[in-house]
Amino acid sequence: MAIFSVYVVNKAGGLIYQYDNHVPRTEVEKTFSFPLDLVLKIHDEKLVVSFGQRDGIRVGHAVLSINGVDVNGKYTAEGKEILEYLKDPANYPVSIKFGRARLSSNEKLMLASMFHSLFAIGSQLSPEVGSSGIEMLETDAFKLHCFQTLTGIKFIVLADPRQSGIDGLLRKIYEIYSDFALKNPFYSLEMPIRCELFDQNLKSALEIAEKAGTFGPGS
Amino acid sequence: MSRQSNRTTDSKKMNSELFTLTYGALVTQLCKDYENDEEVNKQLDKMGYNIGVRLIEDFLARSSVGRCHDFRETADVIAKVAFKMYLGITPSVTNWSPAGDEFSLILESNPLVDFVELPDNHNSLIYSNLLCGVLRGALEMVQMAVDVRFAQDTLRGDNVTEIRMKFIKRIEENLPAGDE
């Protein structure tokens, strides 16, 4: 039972708050000798595995670190191209960590704006008059719940599909927002939320929701 | 999941006199700073507006009021829920215009003006103008443009305090998607 992350989107579709509670991380670190039996390719400025799945290293996993040092996209921390580095037998044996690439903040911003547009499409597609936007998006790995206030702010929670009580959690997050963000006179509306009290209270609300949710179906 | 209201502010009662004193200090300081009643009225309205745009979210989060579909519903919610929640008073809604776009809120008592008397040199000061700004700001956030002003004021010699609210238009820009 887990709540993965919380996003808050303002009226214009911009992401003003994002919190990752815990995203299941699958990372595998292995030592390799020359030649490398995985086929790597560059995708979206990252080096990903394109073929050669084995030992927990899946296609689509990105190179996260080499010899313990985090990589910078397709370059090592020192600025060398990784593909070139791995072609040189003198650099082996090498220890490479693979895992699902983390979303960068820019990517999150983009995805939030995209969701904002899709939310609107949801209500436009409706055959019935006066439909709301997207309230829930379901995949086999997670459920995305969205609550839009009358003022246009959207609270989005990504959680385990079996987690229950998310509606109550969304209302609670709205209350926490109206308390710790809005009542802070130094917080400007529609701007990114950088309030400590908001973070703290959000975390405790998520903890409470996770514990209470174990009484949901399928647990 | 139970709505555990661990909001200590619910049970924490603040002395309303401290509130009256705070508001009074605010108005007198504005008078000293601006020395012009009209300017003070404008500032109070602006401050009220800033409070209103934030207060509306608190109001919506705590009451489970849905979107109002006409001005009469809005008037009822403002008088019976909002004023009750924040000032502890329930004004009455009267004097509807024939077109149904204007009404009056009659306040028997106004917590802001307990113990206040307006001196002669502040004849055009609208002491509680903050309230007008609050109402204007709050309604703007739910896509309603309104004009709010004091028609009668006990501080200026009238029997009751009357706030006149006029509906101007529905704000169509930036409508939240799926507006019910």
Contacts between the chains, C-beta under 8 A, distances in Angstrom:
chain1	res1	chain2	res2	distance
A	11	B	174	5.4
A	11	B	176	7.1
A	12	B	174	7.1
A	119	B	177	5.5
A	119	B	178	7.4
A	120	B	177	3.5
A	120	B	178	7.2
A	122	B	177	7.6
A	122	B	178	6.8
A	123	B	177	5.2
A	123	B	178	3.2
A	124	B	177	7.9
A	130	B	180	4.9
A	131	B	178	5.9
A	132	B	178	4.3
A	132	B	180	6.6
A	133	B	177	4.7
A	133	B	178	3.9
A	148	B	176	5.6
A	148	B	177	7.4
A	148	B	178	7.1
A	149	B	57	6.9
A	149	B	60	6.1
A	149	B	61	7.9
A	149	B	176	7.7
A	150	B	60	5.6
A	150	B	66	7.7
A	150	B	67	5.5
A	150	B	142	5.2
A	150	B	176	7.1
A	151	B	56	6.4
A	151	B	57	6.2
A	151	B	60	7.1
A	151	B	141	4.6
A	151	B	142	6.2
A	151	B	176	7.2
A	152	B	174	6.6
A	152	B	175	7.8
A	152	B	176	3.8
A	153	B	57	7.5
A	164	B	1	7.5
A	165	B	1	3.3
A	168	B	1	4.0
A	168	B	2	7.6
A	168	B	3	6.2
A	169	B	1	6.6
A	171	B	3	7.2
A	171	B	61	7.2
A	172	B	3	7.2
A	174	B	57	7.5
A	174	B	60	7.7
A	174	B	61	4.6
A	175	B	7	7.5
A	175	B	61	4.5
A	175	B	62	7.0
A	177	B	57	6.9
A	177	B	61	7.6
A	178	B	54	7.7
A	178	B	57	4.2
A	178	B	58	4.2
A	178	B	60	7.8
A	178	B	61	4.4
A	178	B	62	7.8
A	179	B	7	7.4
A	179	B	9	7.9
A	179	B	58	7.3
A	182	B	54	4.2
A	182	B	57	5.5
A	182	B	58	6.7
A	183	B	54	6.8
A	183	B	58	7.5
A	189	B	53	6.3
A	189	B	54	7.3
A	208	B	1	7.7
A	208	B	4	7.2
A	209	B	1	6.0
A	212	B	1	4.6
A	212	B	2	7.5
A	213	B	1	7.1
